[in-house]
């Protein structure tokens, strides 16, 4: 008998409030409403249309906040939108008009009970056994607990309220799995029932090293059971070129070009950062969980090193966590006489946007070991703030050397003295030379354009 723990590590990941999430608890606020009203109304077919949106937790908890920015664009294209979460929790955000919430597969407090009960069904064991053989045949990583957990989730998702309602609908229909891991586990059922479906990939659901808590050289690569079922998706969206290239290399399916696309996330236009400085301090901002993968300790060391070049340095960090290494480095940084450190903890996204609007920020810093393309960086460059970041995964697609900021290798990120010297010498009379971060945002990460494109793609593949 296999027993399951109560942690979401059963899936090999956790939906924490990461730097993407921290930067995007946007909700259905005035910006989203305004964006929806400004979208050019597309000619709709007289036939009614229904979209099934499969999420990990949304609207429960505070995860997947960047999804909220996409909702008004989906609403413009579909008459009915069913939201099917995998996991529910005590707290829940309000869905906007036109969206119907379906019952989650289970609530987080019931996770252990759900998986133990699932072991009573022979179909769960049979599915897991067959996929075990497939993974072994293809020489893919296998994690027994995760395989059983996903088999249980797959069975429940295929029988979920959202899937049942979509199957029964006589509208033009399409399913949209917002993640490429568990929300995509009903893909084979959709194929058999001739229902078009799309899948979006981010980071934790794509890279074998993308799991929370992954330690290079120590952790085993993630296992992705039933990934081959995604072969039949009508659209596969990636948030970065790096992600698309990685998928095509690691999973060399024969997929037509029009079915596999880069569709970046985006942020709304809140204007530019204040250009009025209250002091001559060099102001640094960072936004992420305080977790090992985020390497916040390196940001603390960089801030200390910058204090050697400026009479005063102010470092604001948005985000919480309990990584001991980072917290110790922050404690040391606070002892620097001309460095002021402010830990804001977890805050709602509107507060961060107001901070950017009201304060002059000199540099945004992200020195993570792994990223998709951080929404926190999108927001920073939308305000015209340059970025210093590690050249990992999709980050070089937003932090472009000489345009939106500075890139460094993972090794160079540990040399805070050299990094500080490089940043200091890039300024003349307190101003950046030849940097235009906002232009990069306008070209690549404007929500009005990016989310309208994905919503249109979903509308095109919907069928009766």
N, C-alpha and C positions, 0 to 999 in steps of 0.2 A: 504494500500500500504506500502510495506517495502522499505525503502530507504537505500542505502548502502553508507558508507564513502569511502574515497579515499585511505585508508591505506590497506596494505596487512593483517592487523589484521582481515579482513573479513574471512581469512582462519584460523585465530587463531594463526598465527605465522608470522614472517618476516624473509626473507633471508638476515640477516645482515652479515657483515664481522666479523664473530665470531672468537674464538681462532683457530677453525679448518680452517676457511677460511683464516684468517690472515697468518697462517703458510703454506698455500699452493697455493698462486697465481703462480703456476708453469708454466702454459702455455705449448705450444708445443715447448720445448726447447731441447737442445742437450741431456740432460739426458733421456728424454722420447724416443727420436730417438734411442739413444744408447741401451736403454732397449729393444726396439722393435727388434733391430737387433740381440740381444743376445738370444732372445727366441728361443727355439728349434722349427723349423717349423713342424707343425703337418701335417699329411697326410690329405689333403682335398678331400672331395667327389667331383667328377666331376660336380655335380649339383651345380649351383650358390646358394649363401645364402645371406639373407638380415636380418639385425637386425634393429628394431625400438627402439631407445633409447629416452625415455621420461624423460625430465628434468623439474626442476622448472623454472630456468632462463637460464642456460648455453646454448649457449656461451655469453648471454647478461650479462652486468654488470660485477662484479668481484666475484660473489658467486660461490659455488660448485667447488672450485679450485681443490679439491682432486680428482674429477672425471677425470680431465685432465691426471692424472698419470695412469689411467686405460685404456685410449683410445688406446695406442699402442697394448695392449694385445687383445682388442676387434677386432682391425683391422687385426690382424694375423689370426683370426678365421672366419671373415665374409668378403664376397666380397663387399657388400654394407652396409653402415650404415646410416640410416636416423635419424636425431636429431630433435625431436619435443619438443620445450620449451612451457611451459604454458604461461609465461610472457616475453615480449620483453622490451627492453629499448633503449635509445639513443646509449650507448656505446656497442660495440660488439667485442669479441675476434675472431681471425681467426681460423677456423676449419682446422685440418690437412687434407692431401690428403686422399681421400676415404670416407670422411664424407660429407653428404648432409644436409644442413640446411633447415628445413621446416618452414613455416610461424608460428609465435607464435599465441596463441589463441587471444591475445590482447596485446597492449603495456601498460606499467605502467601508462602513462599519460591519457590513454583512459579507465581506470578501471571503473570509475563510469558510464560512458556512456555504457560500455559493459554490466554491471550488470542491469542497468535500462532497456536497450533494451531487455535483456533476459526475463524480466518479461512479455513481450508480448506473449511469447510462452506457450501455455497450458501444453506442455510436461514438462516444468520446474516445474510448480506448481504441476502437477500430480506426478512427480518423488519425489519431496520434501514431498508431503503429505503422500505417501506410506512409504517413509523412516522414516518420523516422527512417524508413527504407529509402524514400526519395532523397532525403538530405544526405544519408550515408552514400548512396549511389553517386550523388553529385559532389561528394567530398565537401559538404557544407558543415559549419559548426552545428552541434546538437546540444541543447540544454534540456534534459528530461523534464524538470519542473516547469520550465517555460513552455515546452511543447504541450504538456498536459493542460496548462493554464490557457494557452491559446486554443486548444481543441475545445475546451469547455466554453470559451468565449465565442468561438466560431459557431458552435451549435446554438447558443443562446441568441446570437446576433441574427442568424438566419431565421429565427422564430420570433424576433422582436416586434414590438408594435409598429415601429417605423417601417420595417421591411414588409410586414404583412399589409399595411395600408398602401404602400407603393405597389405591391403586387396586385392588389384588388382595384387599384385606380384605373379608370378608363381614359384618363388624360394622357397628353404627351408626357413621358416620364423620363427621369434621369436620376441616378444616384451619384453622390459626390462624397467620397471618403476624404476627410480633411487631413488625414494622416495615412502614411503607408504601412503602419503596423496593424494593431488590432481593428481600427475602424474599417480596414480594407478586407477583412476576413470573409465577407459575404460575396466577394467578387465572383466566385465560381457559380454561386446561385444566380446572380444577375445574368451571367453568360448563358446559363441553361434556360432562363426565362426570357431571353432576348431583350433584356433591359439594358440600355447603354449606361455606362458608369465611368466616372473619372476618379483619379487618385492624385492627391497632392503630397509631395515629399518635402520635408524640412531638413532636420539634422539627426535627431535621436532615432528617427524611424528609417534612416538611410545608411549611415556609416556604421561599419562593424565596430568602430571604436567610439561611436557617438553616445553610448550609454552613460547616464549620470553615474559618477563614481568610478568610471573607467580610469585605470592607471596604466600608462604606457609601459610595456615590457612586463607587466604583472597580470593584468586582467585578460581574461579570455575574450575573443571577439564575440560580438552579439550574434545570436541565431535569429533568423527570420523565416519561420515556417510558412508555407503556402505562398511564398513570394511569387512563384511561377504563375499563380492564378492572375496576377496583375497583367500578365502578357496580353490578356483579352480586353483591357481597358480601352475605351475609345479616346480618352485623353489622359496623359500622365504629365502633371505639372511639377516642375522643380523650381525652387526659389533662387537657384543660382546655376550658372554654367558649370561650376565645379561639381555640384550635385548631379547634374545630368551626365557629365563625363564619367563620374564615379560609377553611377548606375550602369551605364552602357559598358563599362569595363568589367565590373564585377558580376553583372547579370546580362550577358550578351544575348538577349532575346532578339528575334527578328521582328522588329517593330517599325512600321512605316513612319517616316519623318514627321508627317502631320499629326501623328498621335502622341508624340513625345516632345514636350515644349518647355522652354524656360518662361515662367510667369512669376516675376518677382513680387514680393510683398511691397507695401508702400505706406506712406504716412500722409496725413493731411497738411495743408499749408497753414501754419500758425504765424507766419511772418518771420522776421529776422530777430536775432538776439539784440538786446539793448547795446548801444555803442557808447553809453555813458558809464564810465568807470568811477566808482565811489572812492577808489584809492589807486595807488600805483602797484597793487598786488597782482601777481600772475595767478590767474584763477583756473584751476583744473577741476573737471567734473568726470565722474565715472558712475556707471549704473549697471549693477549686476548682483546676483546672489553672491554672498561671501562663501564660496565653495571652492574646493581644490581646482576644478577645471578652469575657474575664472582667474586664478593667480592674482588675487587682489593684493597679496603681499608685494608683488613686483610693482604695482602702482604706488604703494606706500613708499617703497624704496626710490622710485622715480621722483616722487614729490619731494622727498628729502634731498635728492641730488639737485633738483631744480632750485631748491632754497639756497644753494651755494652761488647761484647766478643772479638771483633776484633778492632785493631787500626784504620782500615779503611774498610768500606763496600761500594761497588758500586752496585747500582741496575739499571738495564736496563729494561725498559718496552716497548714492541712493541705492538701497538694497540691504537686506539682512542675511544672516547666516551664522554658522558656528564653526567655520574652519579655523582650527587653532593656530595654524601657521600664519594665516592672514591676520588674525586678531592680534597676535604677538607683534607682527610687523607694524600694524597700525598703532599699537601701544608705544612702540619705539619712536615712530614718526611724530607722535604727539609731544615728545620731549624736545624736538627741534625748536629752537627759540624763535625763528622767523617763519615757521610753518604752522598754519592754523588748519586743523582737521575737523570737519563737521560730518558726522555720520547721521544721515537723515532717517535711516531705516527704511522699511517698506512704506511707500506712499502711493496714493492714487496718481494715475498718469496726468490728470489736469494740473496737479501741483507741480509736476516736473515741467510741464509746458509753461506754466506761469513763471517758474524760476528762470527759464531761458528767456522769456519775454522781458523780464524785469532786471536781469543781471547781465553784465558783460562777461562772457566766458571766453577764455583764451584758448583752451585746449580740452578736447574730450579724449579720454584714454581707455583703451580696452586691450588687455594683454593676455587674453584667454588662450588655452591650449587648443581649443576646438570651438568652432562656431558654424552656424549656417551662414546667414547674413543678418547680423543683429539689428532689430528694429530700433534699438537705442541709438545706434550709429546713424540710421536713417533720420531719426528725429534731430540729432545733433547737427548733421550737415544741412538739414532743411532750414535751420536757424543761421546757417553760415559759419558754423563752428568747425575749425579744422580738427582732425582726428589723428592720434598716434595709436597704431594697432599692430598686433602680430599678424603676419601673412599666413594665416591658416584657413583652410577650406575655402569658403566663399568670400571671406573678408576682402581680399584684393580686388573684388569686383565693385566694392563701394569705397574703400580707401585706396585712392589712386595717387601714387607718388607724384608730387608736383601739381596736383589738382585739388584733391580734397584732404590731403594730409601726408602722413609719413607711415611707412611700413617697416617692420623689423622682423627678423627671424626669431624663433623661439629661443635660440641661444643668445642672440643680441638683447632680448628682453631682460635677461638677467644681468646685463651690464648697464646698470642705471646711470653711472657716471658718463659713459659714452653717449647714451640716449639723451641725457640732459644737455650735453654739449652740442649735440646735433640739433636739437630743438632750439636752443638758445641762439645758435648761429644762423638759423633760418629766419630770424627776425631782424629788421633794421628799424631803429628808432621806435621799438615797441610794436612794430607792425609786421604782419606776415608778408612775404614776398611771393607773388605769382600763385597764390592759392585762391580758389573759388569753389568752396565746398557746395554751396547752394546750387550751382550750375549742374554738378553731378547728380544731386537729388532731383532736380527738375527733369533731367534726361532719363533717369533710370528708376527712381523710387517715388514718383508722384502717384498717390493712391487713385486719383481720379482716372488716370490712364490705365494703370496696371489691373485694377479690379474690374474695370469695365470690360477689359479684354477677356479675362477669365470667365466672367458672367456670360458674355456673348458666346464663347466657345461652348459652355454648358448648354446654352439655349439651342445652339445649332445641332448638337448631337441628340437632343431629346427626341423620343419617338413615341408613337401611339401604340 
